[in-house]
Every structure is written in C-alpha cells, then in structure tokens.
C-alpha cells in the first residue's frame, strides 16, 4: 500500500504502474547497450561494474538466456542513480544535449577556420584575444600551409590539421596542455 499524505492527500510513492514503466525504460536501455558495438559502448559513460554484464549479454545467443541476462543487467542498472542513467541516455540520444554541444563546437571550429583563412592576421588576433593560451606560431603555420594547399590545389592535409587544432582549442583540451610547461615548482631531486 502506498499510503497518502495526511495534510495534502497526495500519494507518498510512485504507483506500481509508474514503477513498472520506469523498469521497462531501464530494460530498453539495457537492451540498447547490449546491442552496441564495443567501440561506441566504450565512449558512453557506463559505470565500469556494469560493463561485464553488458559483455555477457552480448555474448549470449540463446533467446531465453539472453532475455534473462538483459533482465539482470536492467536490475543492476536500476541500482544506479538517475543521473547516471540520464547521462547514458543523453550520450546515446543523437539529439541529446551532449550531441548538440559537440555539434556547436564543430560549427564554431569551422567558423574560425574559415575566418582565419579569409581574414588572416586580423582573425588570428581576435582568436588569440579570446583564447590567450593558444599557440600563435602553430596556428599561423597551419593557416599558411592551408592557404598554400588551396593555392596549389593539393589535398587538404593542413586544412584538416587546422580544424583539429581549433576544435581542441575551443573544447579546452589544448588549453590544459598549452599552459603546462612541465614544471610544477622546484624539483625535489635538486636538493
């Protein structure tokens, strides 16, 4: 029995039907995870203790045994926090927030690449104002090489390298490496 709140008259817990719907949603998520190829599964924020259960569900071919393993995987997943399951769903969802942010990042990198190739030093100055930790020399060299490739009608190797460098810069992954010169202070071995 769920019971009711004496003051408000509202139910204290979700109904049995609601709990069943939530359990079926988790089962559908478990089935989706078991159907993914290992490379895509590795990119998802799946907790490490669930991965052996997913691998076992992938390995089993017998219909009933697979169904039982998927139910067990779903049971293990229901023990996780809602945030973990939502993160997995979001990563799977092509229209999810993570996918939208990734797409926006790629569009910004493309925009900056075109500006750098069209406007040259003026656009590079604006980019460096916005991202002062960027490697000016490397970006300038990539822009110069991409323009030379375009002029000579060669394959776009530097063009792609420039895009990757801009994507890393805009995502912040290049910033962590660029600001670190490898010295964390005095070397304890110099004593």
N, C-alpha and C positions, 0 to 999 in steps of 0.2 A: 504494500500500500504506500502510495507516495505521500499522502498527507497534504494538508493545506495550512497556510499561514493563518493564524487566528485573527490578526488585525486586517490584512488585506484580502484574504480569501484566495490568494494565488497559490498555485501548486508549488511545492518545495523542490521538486526534482523533475527532470525531463520525463516525459511519458515513455512507456515501453515502446511505442511506435517510433518515437524520436530516437531512442537509443538504438533501435534496430536499423533505422535509416543511416545513422552515423556509422554503425558497424559495417553495413553494406558498402558505404562510401570508402571505408578503410580497406575492405576486401577488394574493391575495384582498384584502389591504388596499389595494393599488393600484387594484384594480377598484372597491372601495367608495369610495375617494377620488374616482375619476373619475365616479362616479355621483351624487355630492353636488351640491346646488345651491351656487352661488358664495357665498352668504351664510353658509351653515353651514361651508363649507370655510374661509372666512376666520377663523372662530372657533377652528379647530383649530391646534395647534402644529406646523404643517407648515413645514419649512425653506423659505426663500424661493427657493432654487435649484431646488426640486422643483415649484414652482407652475406654471412654464411647461410642464413636461412633463404635469402634470395637465390644464392647459387644452388642450393639444394632443390629449390622449386624449379629452377631452370633445368637441372639435371634429370629430374623425374619425368618419364614419358607416359607412364600408366595413368589413365584418366582419373581414376578414383584416388590413387596415391597422390597425384599432383593436386587434386582438389583438397585433400586433407592437408597437404603441406602448405598450400596457399592459405587455408583457414588458420593454420598455426602461425604463419607469417603475419597474417592480419591481427591475430591475437597479440603477438609480440609488438606490433606497431601501435595497437590501441593503448599500450602501456606508456607510449611516448607522449610528450607534451603536445598540445595542439599547435604550438609554434613550429615544432619540428615537422609535423605533417603538413602544415601550411607552406613551409619553406620548400618541401619536396614537391608539393602540388604546383607552387609558383614556378619552380625551376622546370617542371615538365610542361607547363602551360606555355604555348607559343605566344599567347597574348598576355602573359603574366607580367608583373612589374619588373622582374629581373630582365626579361626579354626586351621590354620597352626601354629600359635603361641602357642595355647593350646596344640596341639599335640607335638610340640617340647619341651614344658615344661614337659609334661608327660614322654617323652623319656629321658630327662635329669634326671628326678627324678628316673626313673627306672635304668638308668646307675649308678647313685650314690648309689642306694640301693644295686645293685649287687657288686659294688666296696667295699662298707662298709662291706658287708657280706663275701667277699672273702679276702680282704686285711686287714681288722680290723683297728688298730690304725693308720697305715700309711695313709689310705684313709681318716680317720676321721680328721687327722691333715691337710691334703690338703683341705678338705671341710671347716674346721674352718679358714684356711688361706684365703680362698675365701669369706667366709661368717662369719666374726668375731662375729657377733651378735647372732649366733646360740647357742642354749642351749646344751653345750657339754655333760652334765650329762644325759639329757633326750635322746639324740641321742645314747650315749654309752649304756644306759639301753635298748633301743629299739633294738639295734643291738644284744646285749647279749641275749635278750628274743627271738628274731627271730632265732638266731642260736640254742638256746635250743629247740625251737619248731621244727626246722628242724631235729635236732638230735633225738628227741623223736617221730618224725613222727606225730605231732599234727596239728590241724587246724591252718592256718597261720594268727592268730589274730595280733600278734606283727609285722609280716611281712607287713601286710596291714597298721598298725599304723605307721610304719617306712616310708612307701611310702607317706602317707598323710602328715607326718611331713616334709619330704623332699620336697614334692610338695609345701607346704605352705612356706617353707624357700626359695625355688628357685623363687617362684612367688612374694615374698616380703611381703606377708600378715603376716607372723610370725615376720618379722623384725620390723614392726610398734609396735607390742605388746611387743616384747622382749626388746627393748631399752627403754621402758617406765616403770619406777618403780612406777608410780602413783603420783610422786611428781613433781609439776610444779614450785617449788620455795617455798618461805616462805608462810606459811598458814596464810591467813588474819584473821583467828579466834584466832591466838596465840598472838595478840597484847595486 
